[in-house]
């Protein structure tokens, strides 16, 4: 599945922050894989606000990156997106992720 910078950041923000040991290990692996390499940081000119609430990047350098997610990872991501949907807490930021993961448009 191809994800752009915004989708990657959004995905990183919805991953569970707590759970059992198995969940936390899966989240750690997802964080490592979906996070940005040093080369991507440089190319995108990623900058973070001091309080960590916002990120800026050079959108002209934004490229989609292909990721493969196993069944357990997919289930975790889809479950979280569906939970947000049921609770009516999806935002516009989640829309493309929801379409790709839950509606198969990726």
Secondary structure, DSSP 8 states (H G I E B T S, - for coil): -EE-HHHHHHHHHHS-SS--HHHHHHHHHHHHHHS--HHHHHHHT-EE-TTSS-EE--GGG---EE----HHHHHHHHHHHHHHHHTT---GGGHHHHHHHHS---
